[in-house]
Amino acid sequence: MPVVMGIVNVTPDSFSDGGKYFLSAEAVRRAKNMVREGAGIVDIGGESTRPGAEPLTWEEEWERVEPVVRELVPALNGRAIVSIDTYHPETAERSVAAGVRMINCVSSETAPAMMEIVASAPDLELVAPAGCRGVIPEELLPRVYLDPMIGFGTTREEDLALLASVSELSSSSRVLVGASRKRIVRKLTGEKVTGKNLGGNLGIALWCAANGAAALRVHDVGETVQALKVFVSIANATRAVPVPADSAE
């Protein structure tokens, strides 16, 4: 079953949750709840990736996420991996020093710097854009997830093509898909109200699981974990059912 990465946006302007977890205490509470719901990774982000969002300096980003990271790492005590969602190497370095064990890099430009950080410690993992596949050092590949980068300035058709690429990508690499509450879900379902297209989100999650995704980055952790458990149980049971002998033989 794919590992589920829960999304915690420490932002005042997130497109997906409207800044509900901007306060550090709320973000920490949300992260702990996600782990109870079955998340194996909790991804902390301090900068919104919504269209038109103002970019932050690394200092501004670190100011937002630092109190969450410093409280959450000891609070989880190894029960789940704490990940930092950033394209700033400076934020990544400080997060790793505070105990974060995964860097979720959403930029091809800064991915090489993130690879250097990950290479410096054997227990660090990296999520990198799938376009970086050719420049990842071979020795790092076992510790890297490739992200098709759905919804990053892409059209509906491009997002569908990226989803279609999951099977091929997963044949040679670990793949993490982050399509939760992205525009592709709204475009496919016709539901324009954020939070009301859970069925569409679960549909993409199950399709990605069936096509070899190793991790799913989602907002709705409990529902996704439940859907995956049912999906995997049925898949395993189906494989275990003996094929009836041909009566003509």
Buried (B, 14 or more C-beta within 10 A) or exposed (E): BBBBBBBBBBBEBBBBBBBBBBBBEBBBEBBBBBBEBBBBBBBBBBBBBEEEEEEBEBEBBBEBBBBBBBBBBEEBEEEBBBBBBBBBBBBBBBBBEBBBBBBBBBBBEBBBBBBEBBBEEEEBBBBBBBEBBEEBEEEBEEBBBBBBBBBBEBEEEBBBEBBEBBBEBBEEBBBBBBBBBBBBBBBBBEBEEBEEBBEBBBBBBBBBBEBBBBBBBBBBBBBBBBBBEEBBEEEEEEEEEEEEEEEEE
